[in-house]
Amino acid sequence: MDNNEIYDPEIYTLTDEDGNELNFALLASLEHEGAEYKALIPVDENGEETSDEYVILKVGTDEDGEAVLETIEDDDEFDRIADIFDDEFADVFYDDQD
């Protein structure tokens, strides 16, 4: 990316189990074994990150065939995907320090 380029992240508004709407910026997406996953980081209304920790969600479909983001229920699946994202982000941060 050119240093003069402005990064404009894709923002998702998600509703938690209590009905609260929260904003998240997309960090990365990946496909693995036929499924799609997204790493998202919480942001405020100005798009500023509010945490150093990101969440990983799986892309599924609802009864209308629309794409929805779902919690990964299977611990082994979550661990595999988290390891892939962690490796990807480690490479990015390592490259940024060069």
Beta strands, then each sheet from edge to edge (+ up, - down):
strand 1: 11-15
strand 2: 21-32
strand 3: 35-43
strand 4: 55-61
strand 5: 67-70
sheet 1: 1+ 2- 3+ 4- 5+
end
